Amino acid sequence: MKWLTRYKNFFFNKALDPYPTSWLDDFRIELTSASDHHYANDKQQIEITLSVRARDSLAVSDKEFASFRVVERNTAGAFIPLKTLPSQGSWWGSTEKNGYDYYASITSSAIDSPPVAERSQTSVDDAHHANPLLQKKIYAMTSASGGTTKQLWAQITKDTGEVYETNFEFVTDITLVAVPIPQYSAPADYSLNRTLISGSESSGIFIYEWVIFPFGVKLYSATMSPSGMIQWQDKAPDETKASYVAFAGPKEANFEHNPAIVTGDYFVANERADNVSSPNSDKIVVLLQGSLFIPYHSESANTQNGPCTITAVDYQGNPHLFKINFKLPTGLEGRTNLEISDAR
């Protein structure tokens, strides 16, 4: 019975195998987006790919693959999982690609790309291996201070209890860099272009579209609050000449109207423009419509005459905040021209 006791002692007290190469043929972390930089705006992502392959005749189980993750080191030097929820001043990761471009890219190639399968396979080098290369995609974001960095490794836990990181035998790591959020100033950093869609100022009946966007940057989304404003040529009870403003953000085909503005039934039923004149995917379009048939409404004239605040995010995930208002408080020139300024 002594041999049985020795066998049990060996089996139950056996040391865990410290060498990942006895199980794995490939085990790595790498950047698969173009840059290791991303804006610290908690939106722009860096794509990280984790790859693992078992040695021939061995396997990576579903449970082992589920444990495959990105890790960082804490102040004590221990490996801990990268956070999966937003964390102020830090980094976190998601398995979902969002709609924002990668750093320094203003192309649309990364937009609306299909999600990567949780357990995807690639044929790279498969001809020389009995086992496929298994991969995971993680998308890192940050709100850390600009210029700070984060070093990351991959980690996997074997069913028998061994925990391996890519800092021994398979040595790979990546370092991410947080870039300060750029500061935009209105009007200097924005294009504000007016296009006459129909009518004329001389007739008093006209439709202008003002197209707004930051120079060199595409807009991902935008809102305006309130969603419109109005200005009569004069603040007088018998005045009916007015300019009406509504808003459409990127990818929006219809103008958003401010329900607090009282224009009268005739304007809404017969004149009001509801559709953007041409498709727009990455700019703001502001409607400026002149009419001779909007009865003066004191409350609208005094509480809904602007300015309106525009809050936008570009395809790099960076914020934009500015105001838009009529150029002058009265007169034809005042209500046919808009201007923008900082809202901070």
LINKADA-V403953 format. One record per pair of residues at least 6 apart in sequence whose C-alpha atoms are under 7 Angstrom apart, sorted by the first residue. I is the first residue (numbers start at 0). J is the second residue. D is the distance in whole Angstrom. If there is no record, write none. Layout:
BEGIN
I&J&D / I&J&D
END
This chain:
BEGIN
15&161&6 / 16&161&7 / 19&163&7 / 22&53&6 / 22&54&6 / 22&57&7 / 23&52&6 / 23&53&4 / 23&54&5 / 24&52&6 / 24&53&5 / 24&54&5 / 25&51&5 / 25&52&5 / 25&53&7 / 26&50&6 / 26&51&4 / 26&52&7 / 26&165&7 / 26&169&6 / 27&49&6 / 27&50&5 / 27&51&7 / 27&153&7 / 27&165&6 / 27&169&7 / 27&171&6 / 28&48&6 / 28&49&5 / 28&50&6 / 28&152&6 / 28&153&6 / 28&171&6 / 28&172&6 / 29&47&6 / 29&48&5 / 29&49&7 / 29&172&7 / 29&173&6 / 30&46&6 / 30&47&5 / 30&48&6 / 30&173&7 / 31&46&5 / 31&47&6 / 31&48&6 / 32&45&6 / 32&46&5 / 34&102&6 / 35&45&7 / 35&174&7 / 35&175&5 / 35&176&6 / 36&102&6 / 36&175&6 / 36&176&5 / 36&177&6 / 36&178&6 / 37&43&6 / 37&44&7 / 37&45&7 / 37&102&5 / 37&176&6 / 37&177&6 / 37&178&6 / 38&177&6 / 38&178&5 / 38&179&6 / 38&180&6 / 39&141&5 / 39&142&4 / 39&143&6 / 39&144&7 / 39&145&6 / 39&177&5 / 39&178&6 / 39&179&6 / 39&180&6 / 40&141&7 / 40&142&5 / 40&180&6 / 40&316&6 / 40&317&6 / 41&140&5 / 41&141&5 / 41&142&5 / 42&140&6 / 42&316&5 / 43&99&6 / 43&100&7 / 43&101&6 / 43&140&6 / 43&315&6 / 43&316&5 / 44&101&6 / 44&138&6 / 44&139&5 / 44&140&5 / 45&101&7 / 45&138&5 / 45&139&5 / 45&140&7 / 46&136&7 / 46&137&6 / 46&138&5 / 46&139&7 / 47&136&6 / 47&137&5 / 47&138&6 / 48&134&7 / 48&135&6 / 48&136&5 / 48&137&6 / 49&134&5 / 49&135&5 / 49&136&6 / 49&153&7 / 50&132&7 / 50&133&6 / 50&134&4 / 50&135&7 / 51&132&6 / 51&133&5 / 51&134&7 / 52&130&7 / 52&131&6 / 52&132&5 / 52&133&6 / 53&59&6 / 53&130&6 / 55&128&7 / 55&129&6 / 55&130&6 / 63&155&7 / 63&156&6 / 63&157&6 / 63&158&6 / 66&155&5 / 66&156&6 / 67&154&6 / 67&155&4 / 68&153&6 / 68&154&5 / 68&155&7 / 69&80&6 / 69&81&6 / 69&151&7 / 69&152&6 / 69&153&5 / 69&154&6 / 70&78&6 / 70&79&5 / 70&80&4 / 70&81&5 / 70&151&6 / 70&152&5 / 70&153&6 / 70&154&6 / 71&78&6 / 71&79&6 / 71&80&6 / 71&81&6 / 71&150&6 / 71&151&5 / 71&152&6 / 72&78&5 / 72&79&6 / 73&79&7 / 81&91&6 / 81&92&7 / 82&90&7 / 82&91&5 / 82&92&6 / 83&91&5 / 83&92&5 / 83&93&6 / 84&91&6 / 85&91&6 / 87&142&6 / 88&142&5 / 88&143&4 / 88&144&6 / 89&141&6 / 89&142&6 / 89&143&5 / 90&139&7 / 90&140&6 / 90&141&4 / 90&142&7 / 90&143&7 / 91&139&6 / 91&140&6 / 91&141&6 / 92&137&6 / 92&138&5 / 92&139&4 / 92&140&6 / 93&137&6 / 93&138&5 / 93&139&6 / 94&136&6 / 94&137&5 / 94&138&6 / 95&114&6 / 95&138&7 / 96&114&6 / 96&138&6 / 98&110&5 / 98&111&6 / 99&110&7 / 99&314&5 / 99&315&6 / 99&316&6 / 100&109&6 / 100&110&7 / 100&314&6 / 100&315&5 / 101&315&7 / 102&315&7 / 115&136&7 / 117&135&6 / 118&133&6 / 118&134&6 / 118&135&6 / 119&133&6 / 119&134&6 / 119&135&7 / 120&131&6 / 120&132&6 / 120&133&5 / 120&134&6 / 121&131&7 / 121&132&6 / 125&131&6 / 141&177&7 / 143&177&6 / 144&177&7 / 144&179&7 / 145&177&5 / 145&178&5 / 145&179&4 / 146&176&6 / 146&177&5 / 146&178&6 / 146&179&7 / 147&176&6 / 147&177&6 / 148&174&6 / 148&175&5 / 148&176&5 / 148&177&6 / 149&174&5 / 149&175&5 / 149&176&7 / 150&172&7 / 150&173&6 / 150&174&4 / 150&175&6 / 151&172&6 / 151&173&5 / 151&174&6 / 152&164&7 / 152&165&6 / 152&171&7 / 152&172&5 / 152&173&7 / 153&164&6 / 153&165&6 / 154&163&6 / 154&164&4 / 154&165&7 / 155&162&6 / 155&163&5 / 155&164&7 / 156&162&4 / 156&163&6 / 165&171&5 / 165&172&7 / 180&317&7 / 183&319&7 / 184&341&6 / 185&321&6 / 185&339&6 / 185&340&5 / 185&341&5 / 186&339&6 / 186&340&6 / 188&213&6 / 188&214&6 / 189&211&7 / 189&212&6 / 189&213&4 / 189&214&5 / 190&211&6 / 190&212&5 / 190&213&6 / 190&214&6 / 191&209&7 / 191&210&6 / 191&211&5 / 192&209&5 / 192&210&5 / 192&211&7 / 193&207&6 / 193&208&6 / 193&209&4 / 193&210&7 / 194&207&6 / 194&208&5 / 194&209&6 / 195&206&6 / 195&207&5 / 195&208&7 / 196&206&5 / 196&207&6 / 196&208&7 / 197&205&6 / 197&206&5 / 198&204&6 / 198&205&4 / 198&206&6 / 199&205&5 / 203&289&6 / 203&290&6 / 203&291&6 / 204&289&5 / 204&290&5 / 204&291&7 / 205&288&6 / 205&289&5 / 206&287&6 / 206&288&4 / 206&289&6 / 207&286&6 / 207&287&5 / 207&288&6 / 208&284&6 / 208&285&6 / 208&286&5 / 208&287&6 / 209&284&6 / 209&285&5 / 209&286&6 / 210&282&7 / 210&283&6 / 210&284&5 / 210&285&6 / 211&282&6 / 211&283&5 / 211&284&6 / 212&218&7 / 212&282&5 / 212&283&6 / 216&313&7 / 217&281&5 / 217&282&7 / 217&313&6 / 217&314&6 / 218&249&7 / 218&281&5 / 218&282&6 / 218&312&6 / 218&313&4 / 218&314&6 / 219&249&6 / 219&281&6 / 219&312&6 / 219&313&5 / 219&314&5 / 220&248&6 / 220&249&6 / 220&311&6 / 220&312&5 / 220&313&7 / 221&248&5 / 221&249&7 / 221&309&7 / 221&310&6 / 221&311&4 / 221&312&6 / 222&248&6 / 222&309&6 / 222&310&5 / 222&311&6 / 223&246&7 / 223&307&6 / 223&308&5 / 223&309&4 / 223&310&6 / 224&307&5 / 224&308&5 / 224&309&7 / 225&257&6 / 225&307&6 / 226&245&6 / 226&246&6 / 226&255&6 / 226&256&6 / 226&257&5 / 227&244&5 / 227&245&4 / 227&246&6 / 227&256&6 / 227&257&5 / 228&243&6 / 228&244&5 / 228&303&5 / 228&304&5 / 228&305&5 / 229&242&6 / 229&243&5 / 229&244&6 / 229&300&7 / 229&303&6 / 229&304&5 / 230&241&6 / 230&242&5 / 230&243&7 / 230&300&6 / 230&304&6 / 230&334&6 / 231&240&6 / 231&241&4 / 231&242&6 / 231&300&7 / 232&240&6 / 232&241&6 / 232&329&5 / 232&330&5 / 232&331&6 / 232&334&7 / 233&329&6 / 233&330&7 / 236&295&6 / 237&295&6 / 238&294&6 / 238&295&5 / 239&291&5 / 239&292&5 / 239&293&5 / 239&294&5 / 239&295&6 / 240&290&6 / 240&291&4 / 240&292&6 / 240&293&6 / 241&289&6 / 241&290&6 / 241&291&7 / 241&293&6 / 242&287&6 / 242&288&5 / 242&289&4 / 242&290&6 / 242&334&6 / 243&287&6 / 243&288&5 / 243&289&6 / 244&285&7 / 244&286&5 / 244&287&5 / 244&288&6 / 245&254&6 / 245&255&6 / 245&256&5 / 245&285&6 / 245&286&5 / 245&287&7 / 246&254&5 / 246&255&5 / 246&256&7 / 246&284&6 / 246&285&5 / 246&286&6 / 247&253&6 / 247&254&5 / 247&255&6 / 247&283&6 / 247&284&5 / 247&285&6 / 248&282&7 / 248&283&5 / 248&284&6 / 249&279&6 / 249&280&5 / 249&281&5 / 249&282&5 / 249&283&6 / 250&279&6 / 250&280&4 / 250&281&7 / 252&274&6 / 252&275&5 / 252&278&7 / 253&273&6 / 253&274&4 / 253&275&6 / 254&273&5 / 254&274&6 / 254&275&7 / 260&299&5 / 260&303&6 / 261&296&7 / 261&299&6 / 262&293&5 / 262&294&7 / 263&293&6 / 263&294&7 / 266&292&7 / 266&293&6 / 305&324&6 / 306&322&6 / 306&323&6 / 306&324&4 / 307&322&6 / 307&323&5 / 307&324&6 / 308&321&6 / 308&322&4 / 308&323&6 / 308&342&7 / 309&320&6 / 309&321&5 / 309&322&6 / 310&319&6 / 310&320&5 / 310&321&7 / 311&318&6 / 311&319&5 / 311&320&6 / 312&318&5 / 312&319&6 / 320&341&7 / 320&342&6 / 320&343&7 / 321&339&7 / 321&340&6 / 321&341&4 / 321&342&4 / 322&339&5 / 322&340&5 / 322&341&6 / 322&342&5 / 323&337&7 / 323&338&6 / 323&339&4 / 323&340&7 / 324&337&6 / 324&338&6 / 324&339&7 / 325&333&6 / 325&334&6 / 325&336&6 / 325&337&5 / 325&338&6 / 326&333&5 / 326&334&7 / 326&336&5 / 326&337&5 / 326&338&6 / 327&333&4 / 327&334&7
END
